[in-house]
Amino acid sequence: FLCPTDELLGIQIRGDSDIIRASDFDLVVDPSVEDFAKLLQRLRDAPRPLTLAFALGPQREEARRAMLAADRRAAKKAQAKRNEAIRRMAQRTLSPVSSRNDPIQTKEEAERQRRKQLEEDNALRRRQQEEEILRKKKVEDAFRYKLEQE
């Protein structure tokens, strides 16, 4: 399994057989910031399946534990959001007029509630998308920082 401190050594450029040879790889040696953009483009454009070779990084187990802890925190946060959405949906399915004496809900009230819920759902989706973008940016920044330090 791959860990956060593992380092990319090479990208397979040739070889269609099941046997992987060192000569089938282009080495990735201390890429600069400019080279990193080229490397990302190359990975995007490379034919699939793609084989990458990695070296085991330092403090591998500590980094793995930290990664798993962060994953657990993110999963708990996502579960809390799902639970909140379920709670809101359950509240929405219960008639808001059931607590009133008037059993008839006007079309305007129903439409207003529907619009409000749509806005809340859209806001939640936007926040989730923004969090995902920030997470990806942090990973890229960490990778760039590591490259700059080497």
C-alpha positions in Angstrom: 0.0 0.0 0.0 1.1 3.5 -0.7 1.8 5.9 2.1 2.1 9.8 2.2 5.9 9.8 2.5 6.5 7.4 -0.4 8.3 8.9 -3.4 7.6 8.4 -7.1 10.7 6.9 -8.8 9.5 6.1 -12.3 6.7 5.9 -14.8 6.4 2.8 -17.1 6.9 3.9 -20.7 7.3 0.6 -22.5 6.5 -3.0 -21.9 3.3 -4.7 -22.6 4.1 -8.0 -20.9 3.3 -9.0 -17.3 7.0 -8.8 -16.5 8.1 -5.4 -15.3 11.7 -4.5 -15.9 13.6 -1.4 -14.7 14.4 -0.6 -18.3 10.7 -0.1 -19.0 10.6 3.0 -16.7 11.4 6.7 -17.1 13.0 7.8 -13.9 11.6 10.8 -12.0 14.5 12.4 -10.2 14.0 15.5 -8.1 11.6 17.3 -10.4 11.6 21.1 -10.2 8.4 23.0 -9.8 8.2 23.5 -13.6 8.9 19.8 -14.2 6.1 18.9 -11.7 3.5 20.5 -14.0 4.9 18.6 -17.0 4.9 15.4 -14.9 1.2 15.9 -14.0 0.3 16.5 -17.7 2.3 13.4 -18.7 0.4 11.3 -16.1 -2.9 12.7 -17.4 -2.1 12.0 -21.0 -0.3 8.6 -20.6 -2.1 5.6 -22.1 -3.7 3.3 -19.5 -3.0 1.0 -17.8 -0.2 3.0 -16.2 2.5 1.6 -13.9 4.3 3.7 -11.4 7.2 2.7 -9.2 7.6 4.1 -5.7 10.3 4.1 -3.0 9.3 3.6 0.6 9.5 7.0 2.3 10.8 7.9 5.8 8.6 7.7 8.9 6.2 5.7 6.7 4.1 4.2 9.6 3.7 7.5 11.4 2.6 9.1 8.1 0.2 6.3 7.5 -1.3 6.6 10.9 -1.8 10.3 10.5 -3.4 9.8 7.1 -5.8 7.2 8.5 -6.7 9.4 11.5 -7.4 12.3 9.0 -9.5 9.9 6.9 -11.5 8.9 10.0 -12.1 12.5 11.0 -13.3 13.3 7.5 -15.6 10.2 7.5 -17.1 11.3 10.8 -17.6 14.8 9.5 -19.3 13.4 6.3 -21.4 11.1 8.4 -22.5 14.0 10.6 -23.5 15.9 7.4 -25.5 12.9 6.1 -27.2 12.5 9.5 -28.1 16.2 9.4 -29.5 15.8 5.9 -31.5 12.8 6.9 -32.8 14.7 10.0 -33.9 17.6 7.7 -35.5 15.2 5.3 -37.4 13.5 8.1 -38.6 16.9 9.3 -39.6 17.9 5.8 -41.6 14.7 5.3 -43.6 15.4 8.5 -46.3 17.9 7.5 -45.4 21.3 8.9 -49.2 21.9 9.2 -49.6 19.0 11.6 -48.8 21.2 14.5 -51.3 23.8 13.5 -55.0 23.6 13.7 -55.3 24.6 10.0 -54.9 21.3 8.0 -54.5 23.1 4.7 -51.1 24.3 3.6 -51.2 26.9 0.9 -49.3 26.4 -2.4 -47.2 29.5 -1.6 -46.1 28.0 1.8 -45.2 24.7 0.2 -43.3 26.4 -2.7 -41.5 28.6 -0.2 -40.4 25.6 1.9 -39.3 23.7 -1.2 -37.2 26.6 -2.4 -35.6 27.1 1.0 -34.7 23.4 1.1 -33.3 23.5 -2.4 -31.1 26.5 -1.4 -29.9 24.7 1.7 -29.1 21.5 -0.3 -27.3 23.6 -3.0 -25.3 25.4 -0.3 -24.3 22.1 1.3 -23.2 20.7 -2.1 -21.1 23.9 -2.8 -19.4 23.6 0.6 -18.6 19.9 -0.1 -17.2 20.8 -3.5 -15.1 23.6 -2.0 -13.8 21.3 0.7 -12.7 18.8 -2.0 -11.0 21.5 -4.0 -9.1 22.7 -0.9 -8.1 19.1 0.0 -6.7 18.5 -3.5 -4.9 21.9 -3.4 -3.3 21.0 0.0 -2.0 17.7 -1.4 -0.5 19.4 -4.4 1.0 22.2 -2.2 2.5 19.6 0.1 4.0 17.7 -2.9 5.4 21.0 -4.4 6.8 21.9 -1.0 8.5 18.5 -0.6 10.0 18.9 -4.1 11.3 22.4 -3.3 12.9 21.1 -0.1 14.8 18.4 -1.9 
